[in-house]
Amino acid sequence: MRNTVTPPQSKKILFSNPYFPVLRRRPKNNPHGQLPQLLFVTSYPPRECGIATYTEDLVHALNDKFEDSFKIKICALENDHEQHQYPKEVKYILNTQYPTAFKSLSNIINLDDKVELVVLQHEFGFYADCKDCFVEFLQDIEKQKIVVFHTVLPNADEGFKQHVHDIIRLTDAIVVMTERSAEILRSEYGVLPDKITVIPHGTHLVPHADKESLKQKYGIGNRKVLSTFGLLGPGKSIETTLEALPEIVRTKPDVLFLIIGKTHPGIVKNDGESYRKMLEGKVAELNLGENVRFINKYVTLEELLEYLQLTDIYLFTSKDPNQAVSGTFSYAASCGCAIVSTPIPHAKEFLSGDSGLIVDFENPKQLAEAVNKLLFDVQLRHTLRLNAMHKIVPTSWENAALAHARLFERLAERISLRHKLPELNLEHIRKMTTHFGIFQFAKINAPDRESGYTLDDNARALIALCMHYDLTGEQTDLPLIRTYIDFIQFCQQPDGTFLNYVDDKKVFTDDNLGCNLEDANGRAVWALGYAISMGRILPDDICLKAEDLIQRAMVAVENIHSPRAMAFAIKGLYHYNQFNDSKAVRILIQKLADRLTQLYIAQAAPNWQWFEPYLTYANSVLPEALLLAYLDTKEQTYAEVAKKTFDFLLAETFADDGEIKVISNRNWLVRGGEKNHFGEQPIDVAYTILALRHFYNVFNDVGYRAKMEKAFDWFLGSNHLRQIIYNPCTGGCFDGLEEHSVNLNQGAESTVSYLMARLSLEKHRRRLQRRQAKVYQLKLENYAFRA
């Protein structure tokens, strides 16, 4: 047994000794402003265990997604046979073989004012030697408690049910990972529905690297790949696949089956490598040496995700019908594998609806038939993997963290969630951009070349990259800025107007015919004006080109009458004047702003303060443009109409709980009609944030500032689906929020809109910090003067 004395370099308290003393003295109260602490009681790496990995991923996601909300510490579970050196987040170690250790830990938790909530990752095997101690431990803890059940057994005997009842009775909330597990708890264990929260097993978002390139990297060539992964043991039933493989090889001789993972440490301790040797013997017996490869190690996460991304068909062959959940095929689904699985509850629930194939337990014949069907039916394989990916993205670790955090906030009164700003990531924008321009659409995160290019997207991209360059000064932004402004030049016609649609062969398409191009022209003017306003930092060649293009475009601007086109043009002209202060441009701004004002006068009513008899798309740009017109011309009427209309719009797009719900792109909101909030687009949220920043700067209304933060949280999961819209893995943004799902394609409009919103919010925060620092400095100077 280890010594109970903590090593000098460690801050951990070890609960290994059965005679560990119970603390009697209550520690001092927390310092003012101390963040509440969450204590996870769980196995934890470097222990090689699925729940250890699960917890590490969850903790990382929580810390990555939230700031100034809570601190997380770990109590690592171990026993006399399973002891490790842990990372710094591990605060305690609980040896589950000693009853006194449970009592000691519960006393310390109760005496620690920092601990607000205890989260216990539960697997029955963790407490096999001391299950009654675990129940007493729960009873002794005086803090709020959540138990996460990784196994929920149906048809249990009365003794087992009583044990589970005791756990549930002493817990404030229960988390399970499937609806089936929740149903078993409700129907067989009598748990009240309000006590159960279903949070699916988290999965990693992946960039979906090129499958063929990964196969070359790992020396696989062009072979079709089957794989399975996880700590090996008889429960994995790998032999079922080996017995099916001869029939698969007969039809597809070059197929390769990867068995990824080392043997489970518990099995090695009791039985050595007998299971792996049995599998190796079966490979030799069936003459499968060229078709099976053992990856006999505990692979890193990066390696694992690459192996899964190069996999064509993932095989899950557990023989345990009561296995509640498997993280392995969840990871496979997130990596775009077609899946064949035995019918554990998780698989039956997840793979329904053409998301995968189910085969009976230990049935090599069915397995071979399913694999062969997928190997030769390319369209079916494609359909299954896409359907599975659409199901699995909501279970990303980012979404799992959000669901857990909302539960923490509900149970612990001292926890108030604050989203962390994701790091700036231009990877997807660079991927979507060629030397000619940015592609319009993407299939998931792969550029859709056939969708071609638009002036709209390249104009927005020019603005976003200028904003990014202004904030960061990164020289790598300049080639992109030049690409986008060159595209705008390509679209400009001899009369100064612009065409919008260009195919991937750089040819203007028929979409430009009979189409109202005013909005696209307005966006081009906005982009050019914004680039010109950056004249103090951008290279001369970019500014001169923007100046030339906007001068040629101004002749046509006066003839624009579409409300949004006029608004985009006003924004561009306002930014132009920030650098040039042109009287002629000011007169043009006034002319366009007068037209918007007249539209408002014609439509305004006590219950409808708007420019049109409906709210449609890009609504925020209309009041924002009038506010900018006021800033340039000092015409008070523009400010008054801007504020009335913007406040009206905000009342229609922010719910009572403070969350933004922009106008649906399915059905516009007609005066006197019903709202439909399903079909929300990132661009409308982004435009709202851009407008809110200007309105806060002018009116200094903290309500605008709060709404700006809340609106940005929409991208991070504060929406009706509680799912992220921004993909931090790729740097892309999903294309829309529907009623029951997120559109996983990451097109240019959505991605650039997110970036504009992200940069605008950071610029706002930096401005506030400078203002606060200035006020603080003035206070210090005033204090020094009086002293």
BATORFI-537233 format. One record per atom (N, C-alpha, C): x, y, z. Coordinates in steps of 0.1 Angstrom, whole numbers, plus 5000, padded with zeros to 4 digits. Example, Ala and Ser with C-alpha at 12.3 -4.5 7.8 and 13.67 -1.06 7.14 Angstrom:
residues 2
513249435078;512349555078;513249675078;512849785071;513749895071;512950005079;
END
This chain:
residues 787
500849885000;500050005000;500950125000;500450234993;501250354993;501250425006;502250505008;502350595020;501250695019;500650735030;499550835030;500150975029;501450995031;502051125030;502051165015;501651285013;501651334999;503051374995;503551334984;504851384979;504951534979;506151584981;506251734982;505751804970;506051744957;505651814945;504151804942;503451734950;502051704947;501151774957;499951824952;499051884961;497851794964;497951674959;496851574960;496751514974;495551484979;495451414991;495051274988;495751174994;495551034991;494650975001;493650904996;492750835005;492950685004;494250645005;494550505004;494550425017;494850505028;494950445041;493650425048;493350305053;492050285060;491950365073;493050415078;493050485090;493250635088;492950675076;493050825073;492250905082;492751005089;491951075099;490851155093;489751165100;488651255096;488951395100;488751495091;489051635094;487951685103;488251765113;487251825122;487151975120;488252035115;488252185115;487652235101;486752325102;486152375090;487152485084;487452475071;488352575065;487752705064;488552805062;488152945061;487152955049;486253055050;485353085039;486053115027;485453095015;486053135002;486353275002;487353314995;487653464993;486553514984;486253644985;485253714978;485453694963;484453644955;484553624941;485153494937;485353404947;485853274943;484853194934;485353144923;484453064914;484052934921;482752894919;482352764925;483152654919;483352544926;484152434922;483252314920;483452244908;482852114906;483852004908;483451904916;484351794919;483751674911;484551614902;484251494895;484851374902;484051284906;484551154912;484451054901;485651004897;485650924884;487050854882;487050764874;488450714869;488950824860;490250834859;490850944851;492150904846;492550954834;493850924828;494950964837;496050894838;496450784828;495850654830;494850634839;494250504839;493550474826;493850354820;493350324807;491950264809;490950344807;489550314809;488650404801;487550344796;486750424787;486150544795;485750524807;485150634815;486150744818;487450694820;488550794823;488650884811;488650824799;488750904786;487550994785;486350934787;485151014786;485251144795;485651124808;485651234817;486751334813;487851294808;488851384804;488351474792;487651404783;487151484771;486051584776;485151534785;484151624790;484751744797;485651724806;486351824814;487051924804;487751874795;488351964785;487352044778;486251984773;485252064766;484552174775;484352134787;483752234797;484752354799;485952324801;486952434803;487152514790;487052454779;487252514766;486052604762;484852574767;483652644763;483252754772;483652744785;483152844795;484252904802;484053034806;485053104814;484353174825;485053194836;484553274848;483253214852;483053084851;481753014854;481952914866;483052834865;483352734876;484752684874;485252614884;486452544883;486252394885;486952314878;486752174878;487952104885;487652024895;488751934901;488251794900;489251704901;488951564900;489351484912;488451394916;488851284926;488951154918;490151114916;490450994908;490150864916;489450774910;489150644916;490250544912;490750464923;491650364920;491550254931;492450154930;492450044940;493850004941;494049904949;495449854952;496149804939;495449764929;496049714917;496149814906;495549934908;495450034897;495750164903;497050204903;497550324909;498450404899;498250534899;498950614888;499350754894;500250814886;500550954889;499651044880;498951144886;497851214878;498251354875;497551414866;497851554863;497351654874;497651784872;497351874883;495951894886;495051864877;493551884880;493051784890;493751674892;493351574902;493651624916;492651654924;492751714937;492851604948;492051494946;492051384955;492151254948;492551154955;492551014950;491750924960;490850854955;489950764964;490250614961;490850544970;491050404969;489750334973;489050274964;487650224966;487650094974;488850044978;488849914986;488749945001;488750075005;488850095019;487550185024;486750125032;485550205037;485850335043;486950345051;487250465058;487650575048;488150545037;488550645027;487250715022;486150645020;484950715016;484450815026;484550775039;484150865050;485050985051;486350965049;487251075050;486951175039;486751125027;486551215015;485251295017;484151225021;482851295023;483051415033;483751385044;483951495054;484751615048;485751585040;486551695034;485651765024;484851695016;483951765006;483051855014;482451805024;481451895032;482152015038;483352005042;484052115049;484652215039;484652175026;485252265016;484152355010;484152485013;483152575009;483352604994;484452574988;484652594973;483752494965;483652374970;482952274963;481452294963;480852324951;479452354949;478652234945;479252144938;478552034931;479451914929;478951794932;479751674930;479151594919;479951564909;479551484897;480251344898;479451244899;479951104900;479751024888;480850984881;480750904869;480650754875;479550694872;479250564879;479250444869;480050344873;480050214867;480050114879;479250014878;479049924890;480449854893;481249834883;482549764886;483449854895;483249984894;484150074902;484050044917;482850004921;482549984936;482149844939;482649754931;482349614933;482749564947;483949614952;484449574965;483749644977;483049754974;482549834985;481249904981;480349834976;479149904970;478349974981;478249914993;477549975004;478250105008;479550105007;480250225011;479950345002;479750304989;479350414979;478050474983;477050394987;475750444991;475850535003;476650495013;476850575025;477650705021;478550695012;479250815007;478350915001;477350864993;476350964988;475551024999;475150945008;474350995019;475051095028;476351075029;477151165038;477451305031;477451305018;477851425011;476651525012;476951645017;475951745019;475751845007;476551824997;476451914985;475551854975;475151934965;474351884954;475151774946;474451674942;475151554936;474451514923;475251484913;474751424900;475451294898;474751194895;475351064892;475051034877;476151004870;476150974856;476250824854;475050764850;475050614849;475650574835;476750504835;477350454823;476750314819;476050254829;475350124826;474050134833;472950094826;471650084832;471149944828;470949864838;470549724835;469049704836;468449644825;467049604826;466849474832;465649444836;465349304842;466249264853;466549364862;467449334873;466649264884;467349184893;466749124904;466449234915;465749194925;465249294935;466449354943;467449264946;468549324954;469349424946;469549404933;470249494925;469349624923;468049614921;467149724920;467249814933;467249744944;467249824957;468549904958;469649844953;470949924953;470850044944;470250024933;470150144923;469150244929;468050194935;467150284942;467850374952;468650314960;469450384971;470250494964;470950464953;471750564947;470950684942;469850644935;468950754930;468350834941;467950774951;467250844962;468150954968;469450924968;470451014975;471051114965;470551114953;471151204942;470151304938;470651424934;469751534930;469451524915;470251464907;469951444893;470751324888;470151264878;470651144871;470951184857;472051144851;472351164837;472551024831;471851004820;472150884812;472350924797;472850824789;473250864776;472350824764;471350754768;470350714757;468950724762;468050744753;466650744757;466150614762;466750504757;466450374762;466750354777;467950404781;468350404795;467450484803;466950594798;466050674806;464750604808;464250534797;463050464798;463050354808;464250284808;464350174818;464350224832;464950344835;464950404848;463550444852;462750494842;461350534845;460450414847;460550314838;459550204839;459950094849;461250064850;461649954858;462049994872;462650114873;463150164886;462250274892;461250314885;460350414890;460950554893;461950594885;462550724887;461650824880;461450934887;460651044881;461351104869;460551134859;461151194847;461951314849;461551404858;462251534860;463651514866;463851394872;465151374878;466251324868;465751284856;466651224845;466951324835;468151334831;468651414820;469351324810;468951324797;469651244787;470651334780;471951294781;473051364775;473851264767;473751254754;474451154747;475951154749;476551034747;478051024748;478651124739;479551204743;480251304735;481051244724;481251324713;482051284702;482951404698;483951374691;484851474686;484451524672;484351654671;484251704657;485551684650;485551644638;486751624630;486751704617;487951734612;487951814600;487651744587;487451604588;487251524576;488251544566;489451494570;490651494560;490351404549;491151414538;491051334526;491351184530;490351094527;490450954531;491650894524;491750914511;492850854504;494250894508;494351024512;495651074517;496051004530;495050984539;495250924552;495650774549;495050704540;495350564537;496850554532;497250654524;498650654520;499550674532;499250764541;500050794553;500250674561;499250594563;499350474571;499650344563;500150364551;500650244543;499550144539;498350194537;497250114533;496950114518;497350214511;497150214497;495750244494;495150174484;493750204480;492850094485;493250024495;492349914500;491149964507;490049884507;488949914515;489149874529;488849964539;489249934553;488049914561;488049804569;487149784580;487949804593;487249854603;488049864616;487149854628;487749824639;487149834652;488149884662;487749944673;488749994682;488249984696;489150004706;488849994720;489749894727;489749894740;490549804748;489949664746;490849574741;490449434737;490049354749;489049264747;488549164757;487549084750;487248964756;486248874750;484848944747;484549044755;483249104753;483149174739;484349214733;484349274720;483949184709;484049054711;483648954701;484348984687;485649014688;486349034675;486348914667;486248794673;486348664665;485148654656;484048724659;482848724650;483248784636;483948894637;484448954624;485448864617;486348804625;487348714618;486648604611;485648544617;484948434611;484148474599;483748604599;482948654587;483948694576;485248724579;486148774570;486448694557;486548554558;486748484546;485748504535;484448514539;483448544529;483548684523;483948784531;484148914527;485348924517;486448854521;487648854513;487448784500;486548684500;486248614487;485648704477;484848804481;484248904472;485149024470;485949054480;486849184480;488149144485;489049084477;490249024482;491249124489;491149254485;492149344491;491649414504;490549374509;489949434521;490949414533;491049524541;491849514553;491049544566;491249464576;490549474589;491549524599;491349644604;492249704615;491549674629;492349614637;491949594651;492749684660;492149794664;492949914670;492749914685;493849894692;493849904707;494549794713;495049814725;495649714733;494649644742;495149534748;494249454756;493849534769;492649514774;492249584786;493149544798;493649644805;494549614816;494049514826;492749514829;492149424839;492149284834;492049264821;492149134815;493549084815;494449174811;495949134812;496349094826;495749154836;496149124850;495648984853;494448954849;493848824852;494248704843;494248744830;494348634819;495548654810;496348754812;497448784803;496848824789;497648784779;497248814765;496548694758;495848614766;495248494760;494248524749;493448634751;492448664742;493048714728;494048794729;494748844717;495448724710;496048644717;496648524711;495648434704;494448424711;493448344704;493048404691;492948544690;492548604678;493648594668;494948604672;496048584663;496048444657;495748344666;495648204661;494548184651;493448254653;492348244643;492648304630;493448414630;493848484618;494748384610;495648324617;496548224610;495748104605;494748054613;493947934609;493147964597;492648084596;491748124584;492548184573;493848184574;494748234563;494348384560;494248464571;493848604569;495048704572;496248654571;497348734575;497448864567;497148854554;497148974545;496049064547;494949024554;493749104555;493449154569;494349124579;494149174593;495349244598;495249354604;496349424610;495949464624;496849424634;496649454648;497449584651;496749684656;497349814660;497449794676;498449724680;498449684694;499149794703;498349894705;498850004714;497650094718;497750164728;496750264733;496950394724;496250404713;496550504704;496150644709;496850744705;496550884708;495150914702;494551024707;493251064701;493451104686;494551174683;494851224670;494951104660;495750994665;495850874656;494550804655;493750794665;492450724665;491550794655;491450924655;490550994646;491050984632;492350974630;492850954616;492550814611;492750714620;492350574616;490850564613;490050634620;488650624618;488250704605;488950814602;488550884590;488950804578;490050724578;490350644567;489550514566;488750484576;487950364576;486750384567;486450274559;485250274551;484050224558;484250114566;483150054573;483650024587;482950074597;483250044611;482449934617;483049834624;482349724629;482349724644;481149714650;480949704664;480249574667;480949484674;480449344676;480349304690;480049394699;479849354714;478849244715;479149154724;478149044727;477249064739;477349184745;476549214757;475349294753;474149224754;472949294750;472549404759;473149414771;472749514781;473749634781;474749634772;475649744771;474849864767;474749964776;473850074774;474350164763;475750184763;476250284754;477650254749;478050294737;479350274733;479850404727;480950454732;481650574726;482350534713;482650404711;483450374700;482750404687;481450354685;480850374672;480350514671;480150584683;479850734682;481050804676;482250774680;483450834674;483550794659;483250674656;483250634642;482250704633;481050734638;480050804631;480550954629;481151014639;481651154637;482751154627;483451044624;484551044614;484051004601;482750984599;482150964586;482250814582;482250724591;482250584587;480850534586;480650444576;479450364576;479550254587;478450224594;478650144606;477750014605;478349904609;477549784611;477749744626;476649714633;476749694647;475749584652;476149524663;475249434670;474249514678;473049464681;471949544686;471949574701;473049644706;472949704719;471949814719;471449854730;470349964730;470850094723;472050134725;472650254719;472650244704;473050124699;473150104684;471750104678;470750034684;469450034679;468750174679;469050254689;468550384689;469150474679;470550474678;471250564670;471150534655;471250404652;471450364638;470050344631;468950374638;467650364631;467550474621;466650454611;466450564601;467550564591;468050454586;469050454576;470350524580;470750494592;471950554597;473050444599;472750324597;473650214599;472950074597;473649964598;473049834597;473249754610;472249684614;472249604626;472349454622;473149384629;473249234627;473149164641;472749044641;472548974654;473948954661;473848924674;475048894682;475648764677;477048774676;477848654673;477248574660;477048654650;476448594637;477348634626;478448554623;479348594612;478748594599;477748514596;477048514583;476348644580;475548694590;474948824588;475948934587;476948934595;477949034594;478649044580;478948924575;479548924562;478648974551;477348944552;476348994542;476249144543;476249194555;476049344557;477249414552;478449364555;479749434550;479749424535;479549314529;479549304514;478549394508;477349404514;476349494508;476849634508;477549684518;478049814519;479249834510;480149734509;481349744500;480949764486;479849704481;479449714467;478349814464;477649864474;476649964472;477150094477;477850164468;478550294472;477450394477;476350404470;475350504474;474750474487;474550344491;473950314504;475050354515;476250314512;477350354522;477350504524;477250574513;477250724514;476050774522;474950714519;473650764526;473750734541;474250614545;474350574559;475350674566;476450694560;477450774567;476950924569;476250974559;475751114560;474651124570;473751024570;472751024580;473251014594;474250924596;474950914609;475651044613;476251104604;476951234607;476051334612;474851344605;473851444609;473251414623;473251294627;472751254640;473851274651;475151254647;476151254657;476651394660;476551494651;477151624654;476451684667;475151664669;474551724681;475151664694;475851554693;476451484704;477951524706;478351624698;479751674699;480051704714;481351704717;481751734731;481351874735;481351964725;480952104727;479452104732;478652024725;477252024728;476951944741;477751844744;477651764756;478051854768;479151934766;479552034777;478452134779;477752184769;476752274771;475552214778;475152094775;474052024782;474452004797;475651954800;476051934814;476052074821;476652174815;476752304822;475352364825;474352344816;473052394819;472452324831;472752194832;472352114843;473052164856;474352184855;475052244867;474452374871;474152464862;473552594865;472152574872;471452484867;470052464873;470152414887;471152334891;471252274904;472052364914;472952434909;473852514918;473652664916;473152724926;472752864925;473952964923;475152914927;476353004925;476952994911;476452904903;476952894889;476152974880;476853064873;476253144862;477153134850;476653084839;477453044827;477853164819;479053164815;479653264806;480453194795;479953214783;480653144772;482053204769;483053124766;484353174762;484353204747;484953314743;485053334729;485953234722;485553164712;486453074705;487653144699;488753084698;489853144692;489653164677;490253274672;490053304658;490653194649;489953154639;490353044630;489953064616;490853094607;490553124593;490753004584;490952884590;491252764583;490252734572;488952734576;487952704566;487752804555;487952934559;487853044549;488953024539;490152984543;491252964534;491052844525;490452744531;490152624524;489052644513;488152734516;487052764506;487552864495;488752924497;489153034488;490152984478;489953004465;490952974455;491653104451;492553104442;493253224437;492253324431;491053274428;490053364421;488953424431;488653344441;487553394450;487153284460;486153314468;485653224478;484453144472;484453014473;483352934468;482052974475;480952954469;479652984475;479252884486;479252754483;478752654491;479752554495;479452474505;480252354509;479452234512;479952124510;479351994513;479951954526;479251964537;479851954551;480952064551;482252024552;483252124552;484152124539;483752054529;484452044516;483952144507;484752234501;484252334491;483452264480;482252314476;481452264465;481852354453;482752304445;483252374433;482052404424;481152314422;480052334413;479152444416;479152494429;478352604433;478852734428;480152734424;480752864419;480952964429;480953094424;481253204433;480153314432;480053394442;479153514441;479853634446;479453754440;479853884445;479553894460;478353854463;477853864477;478853814487;479253684485;480153624494;481553684494;482053724482;483453784482;483453924488;482353994487;482254124493;482254114508;481454014513;481453994528;482753944533;483453854525;484753804528;485753924529;485654014520;486654134520;486454204533;485254234537;484954304549;485554224561;485254094562;485754014573;487254014574;487853994563;489353984563;489954124566;489354234562;489854364566;489654384581;488554334587;488354344601;489454264608;489654144603;490654054609;492054114609;492454174597;493754244596;493854364605;492754434607;492754544616;492954504630;492454394634;492554344648;493854274650;494354204640;495554114643;496854164636;496654234625;497854274617;498554154610;497854044609;498553924603;498753944588;499953934583;500353964569;499753854560;499453734565;498853634557;497353674552;496753774559;495453814554;495553894541;496653954538;496654044526;496453964513;496953844511;496653774498;495153744497;494453714508;493053694507;492353824504;492753934510;492054064508;492254094493;493454074487;493654104473;492754014464;492653884468;491753794460;490353844460;489853884471;488353924472;488154054465;489054144466;488854274458;489054254443;489954164439;490054134425;488754074420;488153994428;486853934424;485854034422;485754134431;484854244429;485154324416;486354344414;486754404401;486254324389;486454194390;486054104379;484554124376;483754144387;482254144386;481754284381;482654384382;482154524378;482054534363;480954594358;480654614344;481054754340;481054774327;481554904322;480655024327;479354994330;478555114336;478755124351;479655054357;479855074371;479054974380;478054904374;477254814382;478054684383;477454584390;478154454393;477254344389;477754234384;477054104383;477454024395;476553924398;476753854411;477253714410;476753634400;476953494399;478053454389;479053374393;480153334385;480353184387;480453104376;480652964378;482152924380;482352804383;483752764386;484752774375;484252804363;485052824351;485252974348;484853054358;484953204358;484053264347;482953214345;481953264335;480753304342;480253424339;478953474345;477853384341;476953344350;475953254348;474653324344;473653234340;472353294336;471553334349;472053304361;471353354373;471353504374;472353564366;472353714366;471253774358;470553694349;469553744341;468253754348;467453854346;466153864352;466153854367;467353894373;467453884388;467754024393;467154054404;467454184411;468754184417;469754254411;471054254416;471454374425;470354454429;470654574436;471354534450;470854434457;471454404470;472954364468;473254284458;474654254456;475454374453;474954474445;475654594442;475854674455;474854674464;474954744476;476054684485;476054554485;477154484493;478554514488;478654524475;479954554469;480454694474;479454794474;479854924478;480254924493;479454854501;479854834515;481254784517;481554674509;482854614511;483954714506;483754784495;484754874490;484954994500;483855044505;483955154514;484655114527;484454984531;485054944544;486554924541;486954874530;488354854527;489054994526;488355094520;488955224520;489155284534;488255254543;488355314556;489555254564;490155144558;491355084564;492555144557;492455254551;493555314543;494855334551;494755354564;495855384572;496755254574;496155144572;496855014575;497054924563;496154934553;496254854541;497254904531;497854814524;498854864513;498154954503;498955034497;498355134488;497655074476;498154954471;497554904459;496154854461;495854804473;494554764477;493554884478;494054984484;493255104487;492955174473;493955184465;493755254452;492755184443;492855044444;491954964436;490454984441;490354984454;489055004460;488455134457;489355234458;488955374454;488455384440;489155324431;488755324417;487455254414;487255144421;486055064419;484855134425;484955194436;483855264443;483455394435;484455464430;484155584422;483355544410;483655444403;482955394391;481555344395;481355294407;480055244412;479155344416;479655464421;478855564427;477755624417;478155624404;477155674394;475855594395;476055454397;474855374397;474155374411;474855404421;474355394435;473055484437;473155594430;472055694432;470755634426;470855534418;469655474412;469155354419;469755324430;469255204438;468055244446;467055154447;465855184454;465455064464;466054954462;465754844471;466254884485;465354864496;465754914509;467054854514;467254734513;468554674518;469754714510;469554724497;470654774488;471054914492;470055004495;470355134499;471055134512;470655044521;471255034535;472754994533;472954884525;474354844523;475254954517;474655024508;475355134501;475655244511;474755284520;474955384530;476155344539;476155214543;477255164552;478555184545;478655144532;479855164525;480255304523;479355394520;479655534519;480055594532;479455554543;479855604556;481255564559;481655444557;483055404559;483955474550;483555494537;484355574528;484655714534;483655774539;483855914545;484655914558;484755804564;485555794576;487055824573;487355794560;488755814555;488855944547;487855974539;487956084529;487156204532;486056194540;485256304544;484856394531;484156324522;483756384509;482356444511;482156574507;480856634507;479956574497;480456534486;479556474476;479056344480;479956264487;479456134493;478456154504;478656264512;477656294522;476256324517;476256404505;475056434499;474356304494;475156204489;474556084484;474056004496;474755994507;474255934519;472955994523;472856124523;471556184527;470456154518;470756144505;469656114495;469155974498;469955874500;469555734503;468855724516;469355794526;468755794540;467355854539;467255964532;465856024530;464855924524;465355844515;464455744509;464055634520;464955594528;464655494538;463655564548;463855684552;463055754561;461655764556;461455794543;460155804537;459455664537;460255564535;459655424536;459055404550;459855444560;459355434574;458055514576;458055634572;456855724574;455655664567;455855594556;454655534548;454155414555;454955344563;454555214569;454355214584;454855314590;454855314605;453455324611;453255254621;451955254629;452355224644;451455254653;451855234667;452455094671;451854994664;452354864667;453254804656;453754894647;454554844636;455554954632;456654964639;457655064636;458755014626;458355004614;459254944604;459055014590;459954974581;460055034568;459154964558;458754844561;458054764551;456854694559;455954644552;454854574559;455254424563;456554404563;456954264567;458454274572;458854174580;460254164583;460754044575;461854064568;462353954560;463853924564;464753944555;466153904558;467054034560;468154014566;469154124568;468454254574;467454234583;466654344588;467454444595;468454404602;469254504611;469954604603;470254574590;471054674583;470254804580;468954794580;468154914577;468255024588;467954994601;468155094611;469655124613;470555024612;471955054613;472455154603;471955144590;472355234580;471855374583;470655384589;470155524592;471055584604;471455494613;472255544624;473555594619;474155524609;475455564603;475255694595;474055704589;473855824581;473755944591;473155924603;473156024613;474556064617;475455964619;476755994624;477556074613;477256054600;477956124590;477356264587;475956274588;475356404584;474856484596;474756424607;474256484620;472756524619;472056454609;470656484608;469956404619;469356464628;468756404640;467556304637;466856334626;465756254622;466156114620;467356094614;467855964611;468055884623;468655944634;468855884646;467555834653;466555924652;465255894659;464655774652;464555774639;463955664631;464755534633;466155554633;466955434635;466655364649;466555444659;466355384673;464955324674;463955394668;462555334669;462455204662;463055204650;462955084642;463754964647;464955004653;465854894658;465254844671;464754924679;464154874692;462854784688;462154824678;461054744674;461554604669;462554604661;463154484656;463654394667;464354454676;464854374688;463754314696;462654384697;461454324705;460954204697;461054204684;460554094676;461553974675;462754004678;463753894676;464453844689;464153904700;464753854713;463553804721;463753684726;462653624734;462753674749;461753634757;461653684771;462853634779;463453524775;464653474782;465953534778;465853634768;466953704764;467653644752;467253524748;467953464736;467353524723;468253534713;467853584700;467253474692;466153514685;465453424675;465153504663;466053504654;465953594642;464753544633;464353634624;463153604616;463553484607;462553384606;462753264598;462853294584;463753214577;463853224563;462853144555;462053074563;460952994557;459753084554;459353164564;458153254563;458553384569;458553494561;458753624567;457653654576;457953744585;456953794595;456153914589;454953884585;454053984579;453354054591;453154184589;452454264599;451154204603;450954174615;449754104620;449753954619;450853904614;450953754612;451653684624;451753554623;452353474633;453853454630;454653454641;456153424639;456453284637;457453254629;457953124627;459453134629;460053084640;461453104643;462352984638;461752884631;462552784627;463052814613;464352794610;464952844598;465752964600;466552964611;467353084615;468753074608;469153194602;470353194595;471453274602;472753224602;473853294608;473953434604;473753464591;473953594586;473053704593;471853664597;470953754604;471353784618;471953674624;472453694638;473653784637;474553764627;475753844626;475353994623;474454014614;474054154611;473454224624;472754144632;472254204644;473354244654;474354164655;475554194663;476254324658;476454334645;477154444639;476354574643;475054564641;474154684644;474154714659;474154614667;474054644682;475354714686;476454684680;477754754684;477654904681;477154934669;476955074666;475955144675;474855084678;473855144686;474355164701;475155064706;475655084719;476655204719;477555214709;478455314709;477855454708;476655464702;476055594700;475155624713;474355524717;473455554728;473855514742;475055434742;475555394755;474555324764;473655244758;472655174764;473155034768;473254994780;473854864784;472954754779;471654784776;470754674771;471254634757;471854724749;472354684736;473654594738;474454634748;475654554750;475254414755;474354404764;473954264768;473354184757;472554244748;471954174737;473054134727;474154214726;475254174717;475854044722;476154034735;476753914740;475753794739;474453814742;473553704740;473353664726;473353754717;473253724703;474453634698;475653674703;476753594698;476753454704;476153434716;475953304723;475153214714;474353264705;473553184696;474453094688;475653144684;476553054676;477152944685;477152974698;477852884708;476852784715;475552794711;474652694716;473452754724;473352884725;472152944732;471152964721;470552864717;469452864707;468452754710;467352734703;466352644707;466752494707;467752464699;468252324699;469352294709;469852404715;471052394724;472152324717;472452364705;473552304697;474452424692;475752394691;476652484685;476352504670;476552624665;476352654651;477752684645;478652734653;480052754649;480852624652;481652574642;482352454643;483852484646;484252474659;485652514663;486652424657;486252304652;487252214647;487752264633;486852314625;487152354611;487352504610;486752574619;486652724617;485552764608;484652664604;483552694596;482252714605;481252764599;479952784606;478852714598;478052634606;476952564600;475952654593;475252604583;474552694574;473152744580;472652674590;471352724595;470852634607;469952694614;469252624625;467852604621;467552474620;466152434616;465452394628;464252334626;463352304638;463952194646;464452094639;464951974647;466451944644;467052014636;468451984633;469252114629;470552094628;471452194623;471852154609;471852244599;472352224586;473852214587;474452104585;475952084587;476852134576;476252174565;477152234555;477652374560;478852394556;479552514561;479952604549;478952674544;479152764532;479852894536;480152974525;480853094527;480053194535;478753214531;477953314538;477953294553;477753174557;477653144572;478953164579;480053114572;481353114579;481853254580;481653334569;482153474569;481253554579;479953524579;479053604588;479553584603;479753454606;480253424620;481553504623;482453504613;483753574616;483553724618;482653784610;482353924612;481753954626;480853864630;480253874644;481353864655;482153764653;483253734663;484153844664;484653904653;485554014653;484854144658;483654164655;482954274660;482754274675;482554154681;482354144695;483754164702;484754114696;486054134703;486454284702;486254344691;486554494690;485754574700;484454534702;483654594712;484254574726;484654454729;485254424742;486554504745;487354504735;488654584736;488354734738;487354784732;486954924734;486554944748;485754854753;485254864767;486454864777;487354774774;488554764783;489354884783;489554944771;490255074770;489555184778;488255184777;487455284784;487555264799;487455144803;487555114818;488955144823;489955114815;491255144819;491455304820;490855374811;490955514812;490355574824;489055524827;488355564839;489155534851;489755414852;490555374864;491755474865;492355504854;493555594855;493155734860;492055784855;491555914859;491255914874;490655804879;490455784894;491755794902;492755724897;494055724903;494655864904;494555924892;495156064892;494356154901;493056144902;492256224910;492556204925;492756074928;493056034942;494456094946;495456084936;496756134939;496756284941;495856354933;495856504934;495256544947;494256474952;493656504965;494556474976;495256364974;496256324985;497356424987;
END
